Amino acid sequence: MAKRSSAKEAKGRSGPRAPAGKKPLMVIIDEDLIKAAKIAAIEDGTKVSGTVEGLLRDWLAKRKPRA
């Protein structure tokens, strides 16, 4: 008799895999802001994650390092 796999085992990982060199980051943000960002990303043909990554890179580049 074959072993039945559970629904969790059969489904495997949920969500998209991160590309090589990238990791997921969970942030808590106002749900209306998330909705607006997703709509804008769709309209612009881009992804929210790419926009956030660019904004973080710009912020870090402009930030004065602590002595």
Backbone as a ProteinNet text record, in pm:
[ID]
protein_1_A
[PRIMARY]
MAKRSSAKEAKGRSGPRAPAGKKPLMVIIDEDLIKAAKIAAIEDGTKVSGTVEGLLRDWLAKRKPRA
[TERTIARY]
84.4	0	88.5	63.5	143	107	207.2	187.1	123	15.9	-48.1	26.7	52.8	116.6	8.9	44	-50.9	-66.2	-168.9	-191	-72	-14.4	99.9	220.4	245.8	357.4	335.6	212.8	182	195.1	151.3	155.6	298.7	379.2	516.8	521.1	614.7	637.7	527.6	485.9	385.6	455.8	401.9	455.9	570.4	608.9	715.6	852.2	942.1	1080.5	1154.9	1241.3	1322.5	1433.7	1462.9	1574.2	1705.9	1805.5	1936.9	1988.3	2041.5	2096.9	1994.4	1869.8	1763.7	1695.5	1639.4	1566.6	1438.9	1336.7	1213	1231.1	1154.3	1156	1012	973.8	836.8	835.1	748.1	730.9	582.4	551.1	413.1	381.8	290.5	257.5	105.7	57.5	-84.9	-144.1	-256.5	-314.5	-358.6	-401.2	-438.4	-316.1	-201.8	-77.1	-32.5	-46.5	-11.3	-98.2	-228.1	-321	-285.4	-261.2	-225.6	-93.6	3.1	132.9	117.9	35.8	13.8	-54.7	-154.3	-224.6	-128.6	-48.6	47.9	150.5	195.2	292.9	233.8	109	42.4	30.6	-12.5	-26.6	106.6	215.3	347.8	418.6	357.9	419.7	544.2	543.7	659.6	613.2	701.7	667.2	697.3	616.4	635.3	772.8	812.9	941.5	1058.2	1053.6	1160	1161.8	1043.4	1033.2	1085.9	1046.8	1092.4	1243.6	1296.3	1441.1	1514.2	1463.9	1525.5	1520.2	1406	1392.1	1487.4	1501.7	1594.6	1738.8	1774.7	1911.8	1938.8	1842.6	1857.8	1871.5	1786	1789	1924	1972.6	2100.6	2217.5	2210.4	2317.1	2323.4	2210.2	2204.5	2228.4	2214.6	2224.6	2369.4	2385.8	2519.6	2558.6	2674.3	2716.6	2745.6	2718.4	2747	2896	2948.7	3093.1	3127.4
-119.1	0	124.8	216.3	338.9	437.4	507.9	610.4	732.6	782.1	905.1	1024.6	1120.6	1242.4	1338.4	1416.2	1514.8	1626.6	1707.2	1820.5	1915.6	1932.3	2022.6	1968.4	1838.2	1778.2	1783.7	1759.7	1759	1898	1997	2134.8	2185.6	2147.4	2197.1	2340	2409.8	2549.1	2639.3	2733.5	2828.3	2956.3	3020.3	3147.1	3129.9	3238.8	3232.2	3215.4	3153.3	3139.6	3270.1	3306.3	3426.6	3395.4	3487.7	3467.3	3454.9	3397.3	3381	3516	3516.8	3639.1	3730.2	3686.8	3768.1	3687.4	3756.6	3693.6	3771	3702.9	3774	3861.7	3968.1	4059.4	4092.4	4066.6	4097.6	4232.2	4319.6	4449.5	4469.7	4545.1	4574.3	4715.5	4723.3	4850.1	4863.2	4984.7	5012.8	4943.4	4874.4	4796.8	4882.9	5005.6	5094.4	5133.3	5150.9	5182.1	5063.3	4942.4	4821.9	4811.6	4831.1	4822	4924.7	5048.6	5154.8	5122.7	5068.5	5034.3	4922	4821.5	4711.4	4759.9	4846.4	4900.6	4983	5068.3	5150.6	5062.8	4956.4	4867	4799.1	4756.2	4694.6	4796.6	4917.6	5022.8	5055	5049.9	5082.5	4961.8	4843.8	4722.7	4681.4	4701.1	4667.6	4588.1	4565.4	4493.3	4581.5	4568	4646.9	4616.1	4491	4454.6	4527.7	4540.3	4612	4759.5	4817.3	4958.6	4979.5	4893.3	4905.2	4886.6	4790	4767.9	4892.1	4953.9	5076	5189.7	5205.4	5311.1	5288.9	5163.7	5134.3	5162.1	5124.7	5151.4	5302.3	5381	5527	5584.9	5540.2	5588.6	5558.7	5435.4	5398.5	5474.8	5502	5576.2	5721	5779.9	5918.8	5934.9	5827.6	5830.8	5854.4	5940.4	5965.6	5851.2	5789.9	5680.9	5731.7	5648.5	5686.3	5673	5766.7	5766	5666.8
0	0	0	-90.6	-103.1	7.3	52.9	155.6	92	151.4	103.2	158.9	75.7	124.7	172.2	270.7	321.5	218.9	235	144.1	146.9	265.8	278.7	201.1	211.4	139.3	-11.2	-53.4	-195.7	-255.4	-180.2	-229.2	-234.9	-137.5	-133	-84.4	-134.3	-98.3	-150.1	-68.9	-117.4	-160.6	-259.9	-305.4	-403.1	-466.8	-566.5	-501.3	-572.3	-524.8	-553.1	-459.5	-478.4	-578.2	-668.5	-762.4	-686	-749	-686.9	-637.5	-518.3	-461.2	-395.9	-390.2	-329.7	-220.9	-123.3	-14.1	11.7	60.5	94.2	218.1	224.9	339.1	373.6	496.5	536.5	607.4	562.6	626.4	654.4	756.8	791.9	741	645.9	580.4	572.5	575.1	564.3	441.1	458.8	349.2	231.2	255.2	143.9	61.7	128.5	58.8	-26	27.1	-48.8	-173.5	-156.6	-269.7	-376.6	-335.8	-430.8	-501.7	-428.4	-487.9	-590	-559.4	-653.4	-780.6	-764.7	-881.3	-967	-902.6	-976.6	-1047.9	-983.1	-1045	-1168.6	-1158.5	-1273.9	-1387	-1354.2	-1456	-1521.8	-1443.1	-1495.6	-1556.9	-1546.3	-1600.8	-1525.9	-1396.4	-1314.1	-1192.8	-1098.6	-975.9	-855.9	-752.6	-630.9	-570.3	-571.5	-510.8	-578.4	-709.9	-780.6	-745.7	-731.6	-694	-552.3	-460.8	-321.6	-315.3	-389.1	-390.4	-440.2	-546.1	-598	-498.3	-432.6	-332	-214.1	-171.7	-61.9	-102.5	-225	-272.6	-276.8	-327.7	-332.2	-192.3	-101.3	37.1	102	84.8	145	82.6	-47.3	-114.7	-66.7	-35.3	10.3	159.2	233.8	378.7	421.3	519.8	571.8	664.9	641.1	728.4	870.1	966.5	1106.6	1131.8	1208.5	1238.3	1346.3
[MASK]
+++++++++++++++++++++++++++++++++++++++++++++++++++++++++++++++++++

